[in-house]
Amino acid sequence: MNSIQISLTAKNYADALVQMGRDGVMAFDDILKNIDSVREICKTSKDLSDVLKNPTISDDVKYSIIDEVFKQDINEKIIDFIKVLIEKKRFGELDGIYEAYRDELDKINNLQRVSVTSAVELNGDMKQRIIDKLQNRLSKTVTAEWLIDREIIGGLVVKINDDVIDSSLKNKLENLSKNLI
């Protein structure tokens, strides 16, 4: 689940990407994949990321670097979008833009991302039953990130956006302990 703080600026740029999808310039999923590819390339090359964020390097130099690095794998429209971020000194917002765009895409696709933590590895049948219950409760398609934390002893901790459903044994024992004292 994302832990990136999304700024209003990032949301505005994400909205521009959503509009590109609505206008048929690119498919929504292709936009997401392209932006994610740019992020991954920048993460694997700290030098590239540093150059693109460096205010002392001219935009023209950055544009030629962007063209050279991304021309093989990234759609021309996304390259143009990255150049706008460079021009507006907003390239550092790329992770937030990606997260905001993905959130908007989830809304468009009626998708809900959740995090499910258990004390032990869950089998496929159990995972499917949990997803089915969540989909029924939320009236959305659910995609889950499965985590293991042995400290919860048993039960589940489900995170949906900012909401937490904690049915872990650890939580129940802590609550019982508070009530006894």
N, C-alpha and C positions, 0 to 999 in steps of 0.2 A: 504494500500500500504506500501511497506517496507520503513523503514527509517534507516536501518542498513547500515553502511559503509562496503562494501565488499572489503576485501584485496586481493591482488594477491595470497597470500597463501590460502585463503579460496576458491578462484576460482580454484586453482590447485587441492585441495582436492575434490571439487565439480566435477571436470572433472574426477577424479578417480571413483567417484560414478556413473557418467554417463557411464563410461567404463564398470563398473559392470553390468549395465543394458543392454548395447549393447552386452556384452559377454553372456548374459542370466543367469548370476549368481542369479539375482533377478529381478523382474519386476520393472520398473521405479517407478510406483506409490507406490509399497511396500517399496522401498528405502525411498521415501519421507515420508511416514507414520511412518516408523521406526525412522528416524532421528527426525521427529517432536515429536514423543512420548518421545524420550530421552530428548529433549529440555523441554517438558512440565513437565516431572518428575523432572528434575533439577530445573525448576522454582518453583515448589511447595515445593521442599526441598532445602532450601538455604544451610543447613548443608552439604548435598550431593554435591552440586555444589562447595562449598568452599573446601571440602576435595579433590575433583577431580582436582581442580585448584591449590592446595597447593603444592609448590615445596619441602617442607620439609617432606612430606609423601612419602614413597617409592612407586615405580610403582607397585611392587608386591601386596602391600596392596590395592592400587587402583584397580588393576585387580580383586582381590577377591571380592571387594565391587561391582564392575561392574557386575561380574558374578552373584552375589547374587541378586542384585537389578533388573537387566534387563533380567535374563534368562527366565522368564515366558512370557514376552510380546515382546521381541525384537529378531529379527533374529540373528543367530549366526554370520553371515557375518558382520552385522552392529556392533555387540559387538566387533568383531575383529577390525573393523574400528575405533571404539571409543578407543580401547586399543592402536592403532597406534597413535591416537591424543594425548593420555596420554604420550606415550613414547617420542613423538617428542615435548612435551610441547606445544601443540596446541589445547588443549581442550577448551580454552577460545575463539577459533575461531568458535565454533559450530554454533552459530546463523548466522554468515556470510556464513559458508559453506552451511547451510540449504537454505538461501536466494539465493546464487549463484546457487545451484543445482536446486531450484525451477525455477529460471530464465532460466536455460538451458533446463529444462523439458518443460517450456512454449514454447521455440523455437522449440523443437522437435515436440510438439503437435500443433504448429501454433496458440498459444493462446496469447491473449493480455489482461493484467489486466489493468483496468481503475478505476478511482475514479470519481464519479458523485455527485456533490453537488447541492442541490436545496434549495429554501427557504421553501418549504412545502413538505410533503410526496407525492410521485408520485404514481399513481395507476399502477397496473400491465400492462395495455395496454400501458401507456405512457413509462414505463420502457422498454417494449419490442420494441417499436418504436425507442427509443434512441439506444438500443443495435443493432437493425437491421441497423440503419444508420451508426453506428460506424463500424460494421462488413463489411458493403459495402465499406466504406471509407478506412478501414485498410486492407481489404482482409484477415482477421484473425477471429478466433472465439474469441468473447469478453466476459469476465467475469467482472462484475461491482461490486464495493463497493459503496453502496448508502448512502450518508450523507445528513444531513439537517443542514443548517446554515441560520437562519432567517435574518441575517445581509445583505445577498446578495439581499434582497428585492424580487427579481424575476429573472427568467431566470435560467441558469445553469453555473456551472464551471466544466469543464471536464479536468482531469489530465491523461495524457498518458505518462508514463515514466517521462521525464523532461519537456515535453510540456504541456502548459496550454491553454485551449480554454475557455476564460472568456466572456460569453454572458450574464452576470448578469446585472441586472438593476443598482446595486450599481456601477459597473465598468463603465457603460455607463454614469451615472450621474457624476462620478468623471472626466471622459474624457471631458464631456460637460463643466463642471466647469473650467477645465484647459484651454479650448479653449475660454471661455468667458473672462478670466482674461488677 
